[in-house]
Amino acid sequence: MSNLNTDSGILIGERLCLDFANTVSWHNGDNPNERLLNYEKLVEWSRHAEILSIPQEKQLLEKANRYSDQAEKTLGEAIELREAIFRLFRSIANGLKTDTLDLAILNNYLTKAYSLAEIIPKDGNFALTFQKGENELDCMLWPIVQSAIDLLLSGNLNRVKQCEGEPCGWLFFDSSRNKSRRWCSMADCGNREKARRYYKKKSSQK
C-alpha cells in the first residue's frame, strides 16, 4: 500500500482494513476528525487506497447522484463497519478482549462479501475477487472486509499496534524486523512526542 498524502488521508496502516480504520483522525481524542463526510468522500478514499479504478469511481459517483438515498445508506454501513474494525484491532493492539458485538458486525458484512466472492485465474495462479458486485454502491467494502479477515487469521496479530501518540489512535501493522515501531509516523506523532519529552526534561532542570 502506498504512503500517499492527500485530502483522503495518509495510508500508514500497511493493511487495507487498518487504513480504513484510520479514516478518522485523533480517534482517541475528544474531537475526532471524520474524513468520510459523505458518499463522495468514501469513493474518493477508496480510489486513493486503490480499491477502485478511475472508471469505477466515475460510475459510482454517477450512480450515487441517481440513488442518493442508497448512497447515504452505504455511507452509514461503511462507518458501522469501520468502527467495528477499529474497535476490534484497537482491543487486539492493547491486549484487551474483543467485543462479541464487533465480531458480529464484521461477520454480518463477511456473509455478504462472500456471497459476491469468486475465485478466478490470475497470472498463472488464482485470486479471490468481488467482481460480481463491482458496480454496486457498496462494492468498496468487500476488499476491506477481506483484509480484516485475512489479518485476523494471519497469526501475526502481535504486529497490530496503535500509535503511542495521544490522542492519535491510528492503527498500523508493524512490519519492522524487531517489532519496534511505535508511531503512525515518526515525522508526525514521533517528533511531537520527542519534542514533548524534551520540553518536559528542560522544565524539570529549571
Backbone as JSON, one array per atom type, in Angstrom:
{
  "sequence": "MSNLNTDSGILIGERLCLDFANTVSWHNGDNPNERLLNYEKLVEWSRHAEILSIPQEKQLLEKANRYSDQAEKTLGEAIELREAIFRLFRSIANGLKTDTLDLAILNNYLTKAYSLAEIIPKDGNFALTFQKGENELDCMLWPIVQSAIDLLLSGNLNRVKQCEGEPCGWLFFDSSRNKSRRWCSMADCGNREKARRYYKKKSSQK",
  "N": [[0.86, -1.19, 0.0], [0.65, 2.15, -0.89], [2.17, 5.08, 0.53], [0.51, 7.63, 0.59], [-0.24, 11.11, 0.59], [-2.95, 12.99, 0.78], [-6.04, 14.87, 0.62], [-7.59, 12.76, 1.28], [-6.27, 11.4, 3.21], [-3.46, 9.86, 4.97], [-1.92, 6.86, 4.1], [-0.92, 4.68, 6.24], [-1.19, 2.32, 7.51], [-0.42, -0.19, 6.56], [-2.0, -2.34, 6.08], [-5.02, -2.84, 4.4], [-7.5, -2.81, 5.81], [-6.76, -1.57, 8.2], [-5.92, 0.93, 7.34], [-8.39, 1.83, 6.52], [-9.73, 1.93, 8.97], [-8.4, 4.1, 9.93], [-9.58, 6.34, 8.84], [-10.61, 8.23, 10.4], [-9.25, 10.91, 12.08], [-7.35, 11.5, 15.07], [-8.62, 9.58, 16.69], [-8.65, 8.68, 19.29], [-9.21, 10.88, 20.79], [-11.13, 13.67, 22.21], [-12.23, 15.14, 20.22], [-12.64, 13.84, 17.51], [-11.69, 13.7, 14.04], [-13.61, 13.35, 11.38], [-13.29, 11.85, 8.23], [-14.81, 10.68, 6.27], [-17.15, 12.18, 5.19], [-19.26, 12.2, 3.46], [-20.83, 10.26, 0.82], [-19.36, 10.69, -1.48], [-16.82, 11.29, -0.48], [-16.18, 8.81, 0.59], [-15.93, 7.28, -1.73], [-13.83, 8.68, -2.91], [-11.76, 8.21, -1.07], [-11.56, 5.44, -1.37], [-10.68, 5.17, -3.99], [-8.23, 6.44, -3.67], [-7.02, 4.58, -1.99], [-6.67, 2.59, -3.74], [-8.62, 0.68, -4.16], [-10.68, 1.06, -5.93], [-10.97, 1.52, -9.47], [-10.32, 4.2, -11.84], [-12.44, 4.37, -13.82], [-14.44, 2.97, -12.35], [-14.76, 4.65, -10.14], [-15.85, 6.96, -11.34], [-18.24, 5.88, -12.37], [-19.56, 5.03, -10.03], [-19.99, 7.46, -8.68], [-21.69, 8.74, -10.43], [-23.85, 6.98, -10.27], [-24.51, 7.3, -7.6], [-25.53, 9.87, -7.59], [-27.93, 9.41, -8.81], [-29.18, 7.67, -7.11], [-29.45, 8.7, -4.37], [-30.38, 8.2, -1.75], [-29.74, 5.51, -1.36], [-26.98, 5.68, -1.56], [-26.41, 7.2, 0.71], [-27.19, 5.37, 2.65], [-25.27, 3.39, 2.22], [-22.98, 4.78, 3.01], [-23.48, 5.0, 5.77], [-23.33, 2.29, 6.45], [-20.68, 1.78, 5.82], [-19.36, 3.32, 7.75], [-20.27, 2.06, 10.06], [-19.07, -0.46, 9.72], [-16.37, 0.33, 9.67], [-15.99, 1.37, 12.29], [-16.39, -0.92, 13.83], [-14.24, -2.49, 12.95], [-12.15, -0.82, 13.78], [-12.49, -0.86, 16.62], [-12.16, -3.61, 17.15], [-9.45, -4.12, 16.32], [-8.11, -2.23, 17.8], [-8.54, -3.22, 20.39], [-7.13, -5.63, 20.14], [-4.53, -4.64, 19.67], [-3.99, -3.51, 22.12], [-4.03, -5.58, 23.85], [-6.48, -6.41, 24.87], [-9.73, -7.9, 25.53], [-11.71, -8.79, 22.77], [-14.81, -7.4, 21.55], [-17.85, -9.12, 21.38], [-19.97, -8.09, 19.94], [-18.78, -6.45, 18.02], [-17.45, -8.38, 16.51], [-19.7, -9.7, 15.57], [-20.8, -7.76, 13.9], [-18.78, -7.57, 11.95], [-18.89, -10.2, 10.97], [-21.42, -10.17, 9.84], [-21.06, -8.48, 7.63], [-19.15, -10.0, 6.38], [-20.59, -12.23, 5.53], [-22.14, -11.16, 3.44], [-20.11, -10.22, 1.76], [-18.8, -12.6, 0.98], [-20.81, -13.8, -0.41], [-20.61, -12.6, -2.82], [-18.14, -13.2, -3.7], [-15.59, -14.56, -5.83], [-13.44, -17.06, -7.18], [-10.82, -16.61, -9.38], [-8.71, -17.27, -12.26], [-5.41, -15.94, -12.27], [-2.55, -14.49, -13.45], [-1.22, -16.96, -13.76], [-1.81, -18.13, -11.38], [-4.29, -18.14, -8.8], [-6.95, -15.98, -7.71], [-8.9, -14.25, -5.25], [-11.81, -12.48, -5.91], [-14.19, -9.76, -6.09], [-15.84, -9.29, -8.23], [-18.44, -9.7, -9.09], [-20.01, -7.89, -7.74], [-19.06, -5.41, -8.45], [-20.13, -3.09, -9.51], [-21.88, -2.1, -7.73], [-23.03, 0.21, -5.21], [-21.86, -0.24, -2.74], [-19.53, -1.6, -3.22], [-16.84, -1.14, -2.53], [-16.53, -1.97, 0.05], [-16.1, -4.7, 0.34], [-13.43, -5.72, -0.31], [-12.19, -4.53, 1.88], [-13.37, -5.84, 4.05], [-12.39, -8.42, 3.47], [-9.66, -7.96, 3.86], [-9.63, -7.45, 6.63], [-10.45, -9.96, 7.63], [-8.37, -11.59, 6.65], [-6.22, -10.54, 8.12], [-7.02, -11.04, 10.77], [-6.86, -13.8, 10.79], [-4.25, -14.32, 10.33], [-2.2, -14.98, 12.08], [-0.42, -13.14, 12.92], [-1.1, -11.21, 14.78], [0.2, -10.0, 16.87], [1.64, -8.06, 15.74], [-0.02, -6.0, 15.21], [-0.59, -2.71, 16.03], [-1.2, 0.28, 17.99], [-0.82, 3.71, 17.49], [1.35, 5.39, 19.69], [1.22, 8.04, 20.2], [-0.69, 10.42, 21.76], [-3.67, 12.32, 21.19], [-3.83, 10.37, 19.08], [-4.5, 7.62, 17.97], [-4.38, 6.09, 15.64], [-4.09, 3.02, 13.81], [-1.77, 0.4, 12.98], [0.14, -2.01, 11.09], [2.93, -3.51, 12.25], [5.67, -3.96, 10.53], [8.34, -3.98, 10.96], [11.6, -5.4, 11.53], [12.32, -6.04, 14.19], [9.99, -5.53, 15.53], [9.59, -2.9, 16.5], [8.3, -0.55, 15.94], [6.56, 2.41, 16.88], [5.02, 4.58, 16.32], [2.48, 6.19, 14.3], [3.61, 7.76, 12.37], [6.93, 8.75, 12.23], [7.63, 11.3, 11.55], [5.49, 12.78, 12.33], [3.61, 12.1, 14.83], [5.74, 10.88, 16.2], [7.86, 12.8, 16.23], [6.5, 14.83, 17.57], [6.13, 13.68, 20.08], [8.79, 13.36, 20.86], [9.52, 16.06, 21.05], [7.82, 16.84, 23.12], [8.84, 15.35, 25.27], [11.38, 16.44, 25.41], [10.92, 19.14, 26.14], [9.72, 18.69, 28.58], [11.82, 17.55, 30.02], [13.65, 19.7, 30.0], [12.17, 21.56, 31.45], [12.11, 20.35, 33.95], [14.66, 20.67, 34.77], [14.98, 23.22, 35.49]],
  "CA": [[0.0, 0.0, 0.0], [1.49, 3.33, -0.99], [2.02, 6.04, 1.62], [0.14, 8.85, -0.12], [-0.77, 12.16, 1.45], [-3.88, 13.86, 0.12], [-7.18, 15.14, 1.48], [-8.17, 11.48, 1.69], [-5.54, 10.89, 4.35], [-2.2, 9.16, 4.76], [-2.07, 5.41, 4.24], [0.24, 4.24, 7.02], [-1.56, 1.13, 8.26], [0.21, -1.35, 5.93], [-3.07, -3.28, 5.77], [-6.16, -2.06, 3.93], [-8.51, -2.63, 6.86], [-6.26, -0.61, 9.19], [-6.01, 2.25, 6.71], [-9.8, 2.22, 6.56], [-10.0, 2.33, 10.36], [-7.75, 5.39, 10.16], [-10.25, 7.45, 8.15], [-10.89, 9.24, 11.44], [-8.04, 11.4, 12.75], [-7.49, 11.73, 16.52], [-9.69, 8.66, 17.08], [-8.63, 8.51, 20.75], [-9.43, 12.16, 21.45], [-12.49, 14.16, 22.44], [-12.72, 15.78, 18.99], [-12.16, 13.11, 16.32], [-11.88, 14.37, 12.76], [-14.19, 12.42, 10.42], [-12.95, 12.11, 6.83], [-15.86, 10.16, 5.39], [-18.26, 13.09, 5.48], [-20.36, 11.88, 2.54], [-20.51, 9.12, -0.03], [-18.3, 11.09, -2.41], [-15.54, 11.14, 0.22], [-15.91, 7.38, 0.68], [-15.44, 6.86, -3.05], [-12.52, 9.32, -3.09], [-10.78, 7.46, -0.28], [-11.43, 4.11, -1.94], [-9.81, 5.34, -5.15], [-6.93, 6.76, -3.09], [-6.49, 3.34, -1.44], [-6.52, 1.69, -4.89], [-9.69, -0.32, -4.21], [-11.45, 1.35, -7.13], [-10.32, 2.09, -10.65], [-10.87, 5.5, -12.23], [-13.78, 4.19, -14.38], [-15.36, 2.61, -11.27], [-15.02, 5.86, -9.35], [-16.77, 7.79, -12.12], [-19.52, 5.19, -12.46], [-20.21, 5.04, -8.72], [-20.43, 8.82, -8.38], [-22.88, 8.96, -11.27], [-24.94, 6.18, -9.72], [-24.88, 7.91, -6.32], [-26.38, 11.02, -7.9], [-29.27, 8.92, -9.16], [-29.75, 6.92, -5.97], [-28.82, 9.36, -3.22], [-30.76, 7.52, -0.5], [-28.94, 4.28, -1.26], [-25.61, 6.1, -1.31], [-26.36, 7.59, 2.11], [-27.25, 4.12, 3.42], [-23.96, 2.76, 2.09], [-22.06, 5.52, 3.86], [-23.74, 4.58, 7.13], [-22.81, 0.93, 6.61], [-19.22, 1.89, 5.8], [-18.93, 3.83, 9.04], [-20.51, 0.98, 11.03], [-18.01, -1.44, 9.51], [-15.09, 0.93, 10.09], [-15.9, 1.47, 13.74], [-16.23, -2.28, 14.35], [-12.86, -2.85, 12.66], [-11.29, -0.03, 14.66], [-12.58, -1.35, 18.0], [-11.56, -4.94, 17.2], [-8.0, -4.11, 16.25], [-7.63, -1.47, 18.96], [-8.5, -4.17, 21.5], [-6.01, -6.55, 19.9], [-3.28, -3.9, 19.83], [-3.79, -3.18, 23.53], [-4.1, -6.79, 24.65], [-7.78, -6.48, 25.53], [-10.68, -8.84, 24.96], [-12.54, -8.19, 21.72], [-16.24, -7.36, 21.83], [-18.6, -10.04, 20.51], [-20.81, -7.29, 19.04], [-17.94, -6.03, 16.89], [-17.27, -9.57, 15.67], [-20.98, -9.96, 14.91], [-20.91, -6.78, 12.81], [-17.86, -8.0, 10.89], [-19.42, -11.43, 10.39], [-22.56, -9.8, 9.0], [-20.52, -8.0, 6.36], [-18.44, -11.13, 5.78], [-21.58, -13.06, 4.84], [-22.48, -10.52, 2.16], [-18.91, -10.18, 0.93], [-18.51, -13.91, 0.4], [-21.86, -14.13, -1.39], [-20.2, -11.97, -4.08], [-16.75, -13.57, -3.98], [-15.29, -15.55, -6.86], [-12.05, -17.41, -7.43], [-10.54, -16.5, -10.81], [-7.3, -17.41, -12.62], [-4.7, -14.65, -12.37], [-1.09, -14.56, -13.57], [-0.77, -18.32, -13.55], [-2.29, -18.6, -10.09], [-5.7, -17.85, -8.6], [-7.18, -14.84, -6.83], [-10.27, -14.0, -4.79], [-12.28, -11.18, -6.35], [-15.59, -9.41, -5.83], [-16.26, -8.68, -9.49], [-19.9, -9.79, -9.27], [-20.67, -6.72, -7.16], [-18.17, -4.26, -8.62], [-20.87, -1.9, -9.94], [-22.79, -1.71, -6.65], [-22.54, 1.36, -4.45], [-21.09, -0.68, -1.59], [-18.5, -2.54, -3.68], [-15.54, -0.9, -1.91], [-16.48, -2.53, 1.4], [-15.77, -6.13, 0.39], [-11.99, -5.92, -0.12], [-11.84, -4.13, 3.25], [-13.77, -6.99, 4.88], [-11.43, -9.49, 3.21], [-8.41, -7.57, 4.52], [-9.8, -7.65, 8.08], [-10.46, -11.4, 7.87], [-7.01, -12.08, 6.41], [-5.37, -10.12, 9.24], [-7.44, -11.76, 11.98], [-6.47, -15.21, 10.67], [-2.87, -14.35, 9.84], [-1.22, -15.42, 13.08], [0.51, -12.03, 13.17], [-1.82, -10.15, 15.49], [1.12, -9.3, 17.76], [2.22, -6.94, 15.0], [-1.02, -4.93, 15.14], [-0.3, -1.75, 17.09], [-1.84, 1.58, 17.95], [0.15, 4.8, 17.68], [1.5, 5.81, 21.08], [0.99, 9.48, 20.31], [-2.06, 10.75, 22.16], [-4.76, 11.34, 21.11], [-3.86, 9.94, 17.68], [-5.39, 6.47, 17.84], [-4.27, 5.35, 14.39], [-3.63, 1.64, 13.89], [-0.85, 0.02, 11.91], [0.78, -3.32, 11.14], [4.35, -3.27, 12.43], [6.44, -4.89, 9.71], [9.77, -3.85, 11.25], [12.2, -6.7, 11.85], [12.29, -6.3, 15.63], [8.68, -5.1, 16.06], [9.91, -1.74, 17.34], [7.58, 0.66, 15.52], [5.71, 2.91, 17.95], [4.24, 5.73, 15.89], [1.91, 6.17, 12.96], [4.64, 8.38, 11.54], [7.97, 9.39, 13.03], [7.63, 12.72, 11.2], [4.32, 13.43, 12.92], [3.47, 11.8, 16.26], [7.04, 10.58, 16.77], [8.55, 14.06, 16.52], [5.75, 15.56, 18.58], [6.43, 13.07, 21.37], [10.17, 13.72, 21.19], [9.52, 17.46, 21.49], [7.17, 16.9, 24.43], [9.79, 14.84, 26.27], [12.49, 17.39, 25.51], [10.5, 20.3, 26.94], [9.47, 18.21, 29.95], [13.11, 17.39, 30.62], [14.2, 21.03, 30.21], [11.41, 22.2, 32.52], [12.46, 19.73, 35.22], [16.02, 21.07, 35.12], [14.99, 24.64, 35.92]],
  "C": [[0.89, 1.24, 0.0], [1.17, 4.3, 0.13], [1.75, 7.4, 1.01], [-0.47, 9.85, 0.84], [-1.63, 13.09, 0.63], [-4.99, 14.19, 1.1], [-7.84, 13.86, 1.97], [-7.42, 10.85, 2.85], [-4.27, 10.17, 3.96], [-2.43, 7.67, 4.99], [-0.82, 4.86, 4.93], [0.0, 2.88, 7.68], [-0.9, -0.15, 7.81], [-0.75, -2.52, 5.73], [-4.3, -2.44, 5.44], [-7.17, -1.8, 5.03], [-8.06, -1.62, 7.91], [-6.25, 0.8, 8.62], [-7.45, 2.74, 6.71], [-10.19, 2.65, 7.96], [-9.45, 3.71, 10.66], [-8.38, 6.54, 9.39], [-10.89, 8.42, 9.13], [-9.55, 9.63, 12.04], [-8.36, 11.66, 14.22], [-8.63, 10.87, 17.09], [-9.75, 8.47, 18.59], [-9.01, 9.78, 21.5], [-10.9, 12.51, 21.62], [-13.09, 14.78, 21.18], [-12.17, 15.07, 17.76], [-12.53, 13.83, 15.04], [-12.32, 13.35, 11.71], [-13.82, 12.82, 9.01], [-14.03, 11.65, 5.87], [-17.15, 10.95, 5.63], [-19.47, 12.84, 4.59], [-19.91, 10.72, 1.65], [-19.38, 9.46, -1.0], [-16.92, 10.95, -1.77], [-15.17, 9.67, 0.39], [-15.34, 6.86, -0.63], [-14.03, 7.42, -3.29], [-11.45, 8.56, -2.32], [-10.52, 6.09, -0.89], [-10.57, 4.12, -3.2], [-8.38, 5.6, -4.69], [-6.24, 5.5, -2.57], [-6.36, 2.25, -2.49], [-7.48, 0.5, -4.83], [-10.44, -0.19, -5.53], [-10.56, 1.83, -8.26], [-10.94, 3.45, -10.95], [-12.25, 5.34, -12.88], [-14.82, 3.8, -13.32], [-15.75, 3.84, -10.46], [-16.05, 6.74, -10.06], [-18.17, 7.17, -12.15], [-20.27, 5.23, -11.13], [-20.73, 6.42, -8.35], [-21.67, 9.18, -9.2], [-24.09, 8.2, -10.71], [-25.42, 6.77, -8.4], [-25.76, 9.13, -6.53], [-27.81, 10.59, -8.22], [-29.97, 8.26, -7.98], [-29.14, 7.45, -4.67], [-29.16, 8.69, -1.89], [-29.94, 6.26, -0.29], [-27.48, 4.61, -0.98], [-25.43, 6.5, 0.15], [-26.39, 6.36, 3.01], [-25.9, 3.4, 3.38], [-22.93, 3.46, 2.96], [-22.24, 5.12, 5.32], [-23.19, 3.18, 7.41], [-21.28, 0.95, 6.64], [-18.7, 2.34, 7.16], [-19.15, 2.78, 10.14], [-19.4, -0.07, 10.94], [-16.67, -0.89, 10.0], [-14.94, 0.95, 11.6], [-15.74, 0.09, 14.38], [-14.79, -2.75, 14.14], [-11.91, -2.11, 13.59], [-11.31, -0.59, 16.08], [-11.94, -2.74, 18.14], [-10.04, -4.87, 17.25], [-7.37, -3.21, 17.32], [-7.52, -2.38, 20.17], [-7.32, -5.13, 21.36], [-4.68, -5.86, 20.15], [-2.95, -3.64, 21.29], [-3.96, -4.38, 24.45], [-5.4, -6.96, 25.41], [-8.68, -7.48, 24.84], [-11.52, -8.13, 23.9], [-14.01, -8.33, 22.07], [-16.97, -8.28, 20.86], [-19.51, -9.29, 19.55], [-20.02, -6.84, 17.82], [-17.68, -7.21, 15.95], [-18.55, -9.9, 14.92], [-21.18, -9.02, 13.73], [-20.02, -7.21, 11.65], [-18.38, -9.26, 10.21], [-20.63, -11.16, 9.49], [-22.09, -9.31, 7.63], [-19.75, -9.1, 5.63], [-19.4, -12.01, 4.98], [-21.94, -12.48, 3.48], [-21.29, -10.5, 1.22], [-18.69, -11.52, 0.23], [-19.62, -14.4, -0.54], [-21.54, -13.56, -2.76], [-18.82, -12.43, -4.54], [-16.66, -14.64, -5.06], [-13.79, -15.82, -6.89], [-11.83, -17.37, -8.94], [-9.06, -16.78, -11.07], [-6.65, -16.03, -12.73], [-3.19, -14.9, -12.37], [-0.54, -15.95, -13.26], [-1.17, -18.91, -12.21], [-3.79, -18.35, -10.0], [-5.84, -16.7, -7.62], [-8.66, -14.78, -6.44], [-10.68, -12.61, -5.23], [-13.75, -11.0, -5.97], [-16.19, -8.76, -7.07], [-17.78, -8.72, -9.68], [-20.61, -8.56, -8.74], [-19.94, -5.43, -7.42], [-18.88, -2.99, -9.07], [-21.88, -1.43, -8.88], [-22.18, -0.59, -5.82], [-21.67, 0.96, -3.26], [-19.91, -1.58, -1.95], [-17.16, -2.35, -3.01], [-15.41, -1.56, -0.54], [-15.91, -3.95, 1.42], [-14.28, -6.41, 0.42], [-11.52, -5.52, 1.28], [-12.19, -5.25, 4.23], [-12.76, -8.13, 4.72], [-10.1, -9.21, 3.9], [-8.5, -7.81, 6.03], [-9.77, -9.13, 8.43], [-9.05, -11.98, 7.72], [-6.1, -11.74, 7.59], [-5.73, -10.88, 10.51], [-6.95, -13.21, 11.97], [-5.0, -15.39, 10.36], [-1.87, -14.98, 10.81], [-0.2, -14.35, 13.42], [-0.14, -10.89, 13.95], [-0.93, -9.41, 16.49], [1.83, -8.15, 17.05], [1.21, -5.8, 14.78], [-0.81, -3.99, 16.32], [-1.12, -0.48, 16.91], [-0.8, 2.64, 18.26], [0.16, 5.26, 19.14], [1.31, 7.31, 21.28], [-0.46, 9.76, 20.66], [-2.42, 12.14, 21.65], [-4.92, 10.74, 19.72], [-4.83, 8.78, 17.44], [-5.24, 5.66, 16.58], [-3.64, 3.98, 14.62], [-2.67, 1.34, 12.74], [-0.34, -1.4, 12.15], [2.28, -3.08, 11.18], [5.15, -4.33, 11.67], [7.94, -4.77, 9.95], [10.32, -5.18, 11.76], [12.09, -7.03, 13.34], [11.03, -5.8, 16.32], [8.81, -3.87, 16.96], [9.14, -0.47, 16.96], [6.6, 1.1, 16.6], [4.73, 3.98, 17.47], [3.59, 5.49, 14.54], [2.92, 6.72, 11.97], [5.66, 9.05, 12.45], [7.99, 10.89, 12.78], [6.49, 13.48, 11.85], [4.28, 13.16, 14.42], [4.82, 11.52, 16.92], [7.8, 11.84, 17.15], [7.84, 14.87, 17.58], [6.03, 15.01, 19.98], [7.86, 13.38, 21.81], [10.26, 15.15, 21.7], [8.91, 17.59, 22.88], [8.11, 16.44, 25.53], [10.94, 15.8, 26.49], [12.1, 18.57, 26.41], [10.2, 19.91, 28.38], [10.78, 18.08, 30.71], [13.74, 18.74, 30.94], [13.5, 21.74, 31.37], [11.81, 21.65, 33.88], [13.85, 20.15, 35.69], [16.1, 22.51, 35.6], [14.9, 24.76, 37.44]]
}
